Amino acid sequence: MTSAKSLTELTFREEQRRAVVSGILETAGTTFLLLIAVRAFQAGAIAKGLIASGGSLGLLLTPFTVWAVARLRMPVTHAAGWISGFGGACYLVAALVPSLPLYVGFCVGALTAGLALVPLLTQMFEENYPATERGRRFSKTVMIRIVASILFSWLGGLLVAERLESRYPLILVAYAAAFWCSAFFLFRIPTKPITLAGGSHPFRAWAFVRDDAIFRTTLISWMLMGFGNLMMMPLRVDYLANQKYHLALPAVQVAILTGVVPNVSRLLMIGVWGRLFDRMNFHAMRATLNAGFAIGILAFFSGDSYGWLVFGGIVFGISNAGGDIAWSLWVTKLAPAGRAADYMAVHTFLNGIRSALAPVLAFLVVEHTPITTLGWISVGLIVISTLILIPEIVSDSAGHRWRRKSAVLTEKPDLPE
């Protein structure tokens, strides 16, 4: 029988290996899928919006993913492995068929797979990592992921710099291989099946939104902040690559500004954020991250020089480092024991709604509105989301309420009917 310590070390070792291929896959949504759509297919606003919001379908499916995996009594890592295998197949087909509709469709399928498994991974972290080490261990694997993302952004940019139209399938084949490697590593991590409780339907965990005030407040704040941030995130590539904005930078510079620069600052700060997550009041941490995202948006889209683009990328990367940890692990501070996947499914479902709407709306609005104006709207939403958190921060100046709340809920693990 595997001891808790050896299980933690085994999980950490396989997660370090999986982080390499996860870093490669990360560049798909941040840089290369949109770059290929713009340069190889001359995609319009709808196609670009669908790719930018493609992963949202996976997030919307997370309640059904958790429910189906629980019904099948399958270990969560095995289920995540099968979903990863499907994502790899989608990228392979997209590489082999040179058609914009099929390219968009199969890229959306792959992005869907990559995010549909998120609550399963959160359940794995909650189950296999001690609460006092979760942020630190997760941040170390993210460091590896960031390095892999930086290297692949740079090498991929060089590969397609001169002949993107003919070489882009190589990028997609690399994504397929990365997904299949991720599946292999996941199958090697032992986990338990999810137990059904509080009802047998996919949306049973929504009872927590009704009964858990802290959870509900955080979800509302996150919806506003996420909508504002997600409107601007996919526009970064279009802003740099599209002739409309008078920049039209070479592919390698686009990859550097959207992949390398933010990820270098992420790499430098991820360890700090990991330790802060284990020790800091979460709402205060979330408010700090919100400020960073707002400053990064204004610098990137309102600055008038290459230096502002770099500065905006750096600030975005620093905030994204903390955002990685906060987004992936925050429910483990609040969910009852064994229910992290259910809590995360609620969070990711709402994330899917904003991920689906925000990029498409942004690409449509920016056709008629200056991009700087859209940036200010985004910042306004982020400011409002931060103000919502202030009462929680003030009422918990000692910074311990999240852990006390988690302990209370853990003693009462049954979901309300």
Solvent accessible surface area in square Angstrom, and as a share of the most:
residue,aa,sasa,rsa
1,M,247,1.10
2,T,74,0.43
3,S,64,0.41
4,A,83,0.65
5,K,156,0.66
6,S,51,0.33
7,L,32,0.16
8,T,7,0.04
9,E,69,0.31
10,L,37,0.18
11,T,0,0.00
12,F,26,0.11
13,R,102,0.37
14,E,0,0.00
15,E,8,0.04
16,Q,60,0.27
17,R,102,0.37
18,R,25,0.09
19,A,6,0.05
20,V,69,0.40
21,V,15,0.09
22,S,20,0.13
23,G,0,0.00
24,I,36,0.18
25,L,31,0.16
26,E,41,0.18
27,T,1,0.00
28,A,0,0.00
29,G,43,0.42
30,T,61,0.36
31,T,0,0.00
32,F,1,0.00
33,L,1,0.00
34,L,4,0.02
35,L,0,0.00
36,I,1,0.00
37,A,0,0.00
38,V,24,0.14
39,R,63,0.23
40,A,20,0.16
41,F,36,0.15
42,Q,133,0.59
43,A,11,0.09
44,G,44,0.42
45,A,25,0.19
46,I,102,0.52
47,A,15,0.11
48,K,14,0.06
49,G,0,0.00
50,L,83,0.41
51,I,5,0.02
52,A,31,0.24
53,S,9,0.06
54,G,4,0.03
55,G,8,0.08
56,S,6,0.04
57,L,83,0.41
58,G,0,0.00
59,L,3,0.02
60,L,45,0.23
61,L,71,0.35
62,T,0,0.00
63,P,3,0.02
64,F,86,0.36
65,T,18,0.10
66,V,1,0.01
67,W,74,0.26
68,A,37,0.29
69,V,8,0.05
70,A,2,0.01
71,R,137,0.50
72,L,121,0.60
73,R,134,0.49
74,M,53,0.23
75,P,36,0.23
76,V,0,0.00
77,T,1,0.00
78,H,62,0.28
79,A,5,0.04
80,A,0,0.00
81,G,1,0.01
82,W,172,0.60
83,I,37,0.19
84,S,1,0.01
85,G,22,0.22
86,F,120,0.50
87,G,0,0.00
88,G,0,0.00
89,A,45,0.35
90,C,8,0.05
91,Y,3,0.01
92,L,60,0.30
93,V,51,0.29
94,A,0,0.00
95,A,8,0.06
96,L,126,0.62
97,V,47,0.27
98,P,110,0.69
99,S,34,0.22
100,L,49,0.24
101,P,104,0.65
102,L,77,0.38
103,Y,0,0.00
104,V,13,0.07
105,G,42,0.41
106,F,65,0.27
107,C,0,0.00
108,V,28,0.16
109,G,16,0.15
110,A,0,0.00
111,L,29,0.14
112,T,12,0.07
113,A,3,0.02
114,G,25,0.24
115,L,56,0.28
116,A,8,0.06
117,L,9,0.05
118,V,17,0.09
119,P,0,0.00
120,L,1,0.00
121,L,22,0.11
122,T,2,0.01
123,Q,12,0.05
124,M,0,0.00
125,F,8,0.03
126,E,36,0.16
127,E,52,0.23
128,N,4,0.02
129,Y,4,0.02
130,P,55,0.35
131,A,68,0.53
132,T,113,0.66
133,E,45,0.20
134,R,21,0.08
135,G,0,0.00
136,R,85,0.31
137,R,25,0.09
138,F,11,0.05
139,S,2,0.01
140,K,82,0.35
141,T,8,0.05
142,V,1,0.01
143,M,64,0.29
144,I,53,0.27
145,R,48,0.18
146,I,0,0.00
147,V,62,0.36
148,A,11,0.09
149,S,1,0.01
150,I,23,0.12
151,L,92,0.46
152,F,30,0.13
153,S,0,0.00
154,W,117,0.41
155,L,96,0.48
156,G,3,0.03
157,G,0,0.00
158,L,86,0.43
159,L,60,0.30
160,V,1,0.01
161,A,40,0.31
162,E,152,0.68
163,R,133,0.49
164,L,9,0.05
165,E,104,0.46
166,S,70,0.45
167,R,72,0.26
168,Y,12,0.05
169,P,36,0.23
170,L,102,0.51
171,I,3,0.01
172,L,0,0.00
173,V,64,0.37
174,A,31,0.24
175,Y,0,0.00
176,A,1,0.00
177,A,48,0.37
178,A,4,0.03
179,F,11,0.05
180,W,105,0.37
181,C,58,0.34
182,S,3,0.02
183,A,10,0.08
184,F,121,0.50
185,F,34,0.14
186,L,0,0.00
187,F,73,0.30
188,R,110,0.40
189,I,1,0.01
190,P,59,0.37
191,T,19,0.11
192,K,140,0.59
193,P,43,0.27
194,I,4,0.02
195,T,72,0.42
196,L,64,0.32
197,A,29,0.23
198,G,16,0.15
199,G,31,0.30
200,S,65,0.42
201,H,93,0.41
202,P,28,0.17
203,F,70,0.29
204,R,6,0.02
205,A,6,0.04
206,W,74,0.26
207,A,13,0.10
208,F,11,0.04
209,V,25,0.14
210,R,145,0.53
211,D,80,0.41
212,D,3,0.02
213,A,55,0.43
214,I,13,0.07
215,F,0,0.00
216,R,90,0.33
217,T,33,0.19
218,T,1,0.00
219,L,7,0.04
220,I,93,0.47
221,S,1,0.01
222,W,10,0.04
223,M,49,0.22
224,L,50,0.25
225,M,7,0.03
226,G,6,0.06
227,F,42,0.17
228,G,0,0.00
229,N,11,0.05
230,L,35,0.18
231,M,6,0.03
232,M,1,0.00
233,M,58,0.26
234,P,15,0.10
235,L,0,0.00
236,R,14,0.05
237,V,2,0.01
238,D,6,0.03
239,Y,25,0.10
240,L,0,0.00
241,A,5,0.04
242,N,37,0.19
243,Q,138,0.61
244,K,90,0.38
245,Y,31,0.12
246,H,167,0.75
247,L,62,0.31
248,A,34,0.26
249,L,24,0.12
250,P,71,0.44
251,A,5,0.04
252,V,35,0.20
253,Q,59,0.26
254,V,0,0.00
255,A,1,0.00
256,I,55,0.28
257,L,1,0.01
258,T,14,0.08
259,G,1,0.01
260,V,27,0.15
261,V,24,0.14
262,P,7,0.04
263,N,10,0.05
264,V,64,0.37
265,S,8,0.05
266,R,6,0.02
267,L,50,0.25
268,L,133,0.66
269,M,56,0.25
270,I,0,0.00
271,G,8,0.08
272,V,56,0.32
273,W,17,0.06
274,G,0,0.00
275,R,112,0.41
276,L,63,0.31
277,F,3,0.01
278,D,19,0.10
279,R,177,0.64
280,M,56,0.25
281,N,15,0.08
282,F,1,0.00
283,H,2,0.01
284,A,26,0.21
285,M,0,0.00
286,R,9,0.03
287,A,17,0.13
288,T,70,0.41
289,L,1,0.01
290,N,1,0.01
291,A,54,0.42
292,G,14,0.13
293,F,6,0.03
294,A,11,0.09
295,I,92,0.47
296,G,0,0.00
297,I,0,0.00
298,L,44,0.22
299,A,6,0.05
300,F,1,0.01
301,F,3,0.01
302,S,54,0.35
303,G,22,0.21
304,D,132,0.68
305,S,59,0.38
306,Y,104,0.40
307,G,47,0.45
308,W,115,0.40
309,L,10,0.05
310,V,44,0.25
311,F,85,0.35
312,G,0,0.00
313,G,0,0.00
314,I,67,0.34
315,V,21,0.12
316,F,15,0.06
317,G,0,0.00
318,I,56,0.29
319,S,3,0.02
320,N,34,0.18
321,A,0,0.00
322,G,0,0.00
323,G,9,0.08
324,D,22,0.12
325,I,0,0.00
326,A,0,0.00
327,W,50,0.18
328,S,19,0.12
329,L,0,0.00
330,W,0,0.00
331,V,0,0.00
332,T,11,0.06
333,K,23,0.10
334,L,0,0.00
335,A,7,0.05
336,P,1,0.01
337,A,53,0.41
338,G,31,0.30
339,R,13,0.05
340,A,0,0.00
341,A,0,0.00
342,D,3,0.01
343,Y,0,0.00
344,M,0,0.00
345,A,4,0.03
346,V,1,0.01
347,H,0,0.00
348,T,0,0.00
349,F,39,0.16
350,L,25,0.12
351,N,14,0.07
352,G,0,0.00
353,I,59,0.30
354,R,3,0.01
355,S,12,0.08
356,A,30,0.23
357,L,102,0.51
358,A,0,0.00
359,P,3,0.02
360,V,38,0.22
361,L,79,0.39
362,A,0,0.00
363,F,4,0.02
364,L,78,0.39
365,V,45,0.26
366,V,5,0.03
367,E,91,0.41
368,H,165,0.74
369,T,37,0.21
370,P,87,0.55
371,I,14,0.07
372,T,55,0.32
373,T,58,0.34
374,L,4,0.02
375,G,2,0.02
376,W,153,0.54
377,I,88,0.44
378,S,0,0.00
379,V,13,0.07
380,G,31,0.30
381,L,42,0.21
382,I,2,0.01
383,V,74,0.42
384,I,87,0.44
385,S,0,0.00
386,T,32,0.18
387,L,101,0.50
388,I,54,0.27
389,L,0,0.00
390,I,78,0.40
391,P,87,0.55
392,E,26,0.12
393,I,48,0.24
394,V,108,0.62
395,S,71,0.46
396,D,11,0.06
397,S,109,0.70
398,A,72,0.56
399,G,14,0.13
400,H,97,0.43
401,R,61,0.22
402,W,6,0.02
403,R,108,0.40
404,R,136,0.50
405,K,53,0.23
406,S,19,0.12
407,A,53,0.41
408,V,79,0.45
409,L,28,0.14
410,T,57,0.33
411,E,135,0.60
412,K,144,0.61
413,P,62,0.39
414,D,121,0.63
415,L,9,0.05
416,P,41,0.26
417,E,166,0.74
